[in-house]
Amino acid sequence: MSEPPTFETSPESLVFPASWQRRHLLDLESLSASEIRTLLDVAQQMKELTGGCRRKVQLLAGKTCANLFFENSTRTRNSFSLAAKRLGADTVEFGSSGSSVAKGETFVDTAKTIQAMGVDWVVTRHSTPGTPHLLSRELECCIINAGDGPHEHPTQGLLDLLTIRQHRGQFDGLTVALVGDINHSRTARSNIWGLSKLGAHVIVCGPPTLVSDRWEELGFEVAHNLDDILPRCDVLNLLRVQFERQNTQPFPSVHEYANLYAMDVDRMRRAKDDILIMAPGPINRGVEITPEVADGKHSVILEQVNNGLAVRMAALWLLAGADERERGITS
Ligand code: CP
């Protein structure tokens, strides 16, 4: 097993990667393996530079990050806000309820209005796939996708990758199963692209009503029986069943789903001794994971949350650097 890279931890040691060109972070599908590695390397540096994401470093002082969230969020929204503040930037928080969206203003007009206040990044979450891509064409500032419907959630994928790399060092030879509601999960899609580009073997597992066999055509292993694949898995990422995105009931009862797919103490006994248990959150205790497993020694769920800050600091810094370079600004 190779160790994850470690870095010098002074702001002066942070060198902007010459190969980084992107001003927007819209998805992981369009990123190369090398770009994903750069994001993970910079995230690791940010984590070390800020004493585990706790200290402030004035790398982005004078800049402003706007959070435009049209869907609920606990982790992503607060994490972007804190990441920006840890790097010395200001933040603007926008939620659709209580705003002029209720008076009929369009999504793009709202975003342009916020941009006109002088923001450098718009971080956006929306139930419609492709909305961050639309903003990247309509606005001049940097755009970050914080979740677009069931399409992608790139910073969630990156924080999951960073957590795995911190524990396992590398992705080659690892088998990672994404378990649950793959059809409606943006986290699943970002993980599928990120993990496969970095060399992991990806299994998508869940009931046939929530896991399409079409993933097999793209080269991914599809499984409908968790107990069959469990002994082979190095990492399990347990996804929430997204009842709010279902048109019909995907299984007869939550109890039946939990019987077949919940990670519980009995299944832990049949898993590898060093299995990593992950979940993007929010978790539904007793549905995809039992409390004993969520709070057990194999669980890295709260490490994932902390790594979310590191990944978001990295994304903000890299996109701002590419933006300044494109506009001919040198610091
Ligand atoms: N994992 C995730 O996106 O959580 P939030 O919905 O709380 O942001």
Residues whose N, C-alpha, C, O or C-beta is under 5 A from the ligand:
A	BS01	CP	N72 S73 T74 R75 T76 R77 P280 G281 P282
